[in-house]
Amino acid sequence: MARTRNYQEHLDEALKDDAEAVAYLNAALGEEDSEVFLLALRDVARAREGGLAGLAETAQLNREHLYRMLSEDGNPELRSLEALLGALGFRLSVELKAAG
């Protein structure tokens, strides 16, 4: 019998790749639901070396604040979001919304 791979392990492995992580985050943004984006951002952060604790240190954010920020009820300030994305090696950008 073939051994199956845990979905979470596969996702974590895929999200270690910057291009995959960016595509994942952009797809989540396309859902136009902030909870979906925060969940995706939490997945990307968890998959990175050092996990959320290491990322909080790199972003110079309090670890508890980072956990709250990425929770289902999270509502991150722009400054915190920029710090987190910067620690991941990403940045925010704006693009023109498609017509129609």
N, C-alpha and C positions, 0 to 999 in steps of 0.2 A: 504494500500500500504506500502511495506517495505521501510524503509528509507535507502538510500545508504550512504556509508562512502566515504568521499573525499580521493582520492588516496594519496595526499600529506600527509594528517593526518596519514593514514595507514603506509606510508613509514617512516615518522618521528618516529612513535611508534616502528616500527620494528628495526630501526637503533639505538635506545637507547640501544639495546642489543649488547654487544661487539662482540659476535660470529656472529651475523647477519651482523654487520657493517664490520667485517673482510671479511666475505664471499662476501659481496657487493663490497668492494674495490678490492678484488682479482679477481672477475668476471670482473670488469671494467679494471683492468690491463691486463686481458686476451684478451681484444679487441685490444690491441697494438695501441691505439690511445690516446695520452696524454690528449686530450680534454675530452674524456669519463672518464678518471681517475679523472681529475680535477672536473668534474661535480659530480661524485660520492663522492669525498672528500668534496665538498661543501655541498652535501646532508647530509653526516654524520656529518659535523661540525654544520650545521643548526639545526639538530635534537637534539644535545646535550644540556644539561642544560646551560643556559646563552647564547646560540646561538653563532654567530660569534664574537660578541663583547666580551663576556665572555671568549671565547676560545683564542682570540687575547691576552687578558690580561694574561691568564694562560701560553700561549706559549711565552710571552714576545715579541710579534710582534706588530707593529703598526697596528691599525685596518684597516686603508686605504690600507696598504701594503697587509694585509691578503685578503681583498676584491679583489684587483688587482691580487694577486697571484692565486686566485681561479676563476678568470674570464675566459671567453672563450679564451682570448688572453694571459692568464697567462703563465708564464714560471718561476716557482719557483726555487730559488737556493736550492741546496741540504741542506744547513744549515737551511733554512726556512722550508723546507719540513720536515726535522727531528724534528724541534721544534714543528711544528703543529701536527705531528703524535705522538710525545711524550706527548703533552698536551692531546691528545685523549686517551692515554694509549697504543699506538701501537708503532711499530718500523719497520724500513725497513729490508728486508731480500732478499737474492739472492738464486735462485735455478737453477738447471741445466735445460736447455731447452730440451723439449722432442725431440727425434730424429724423422726425417721425416717431 
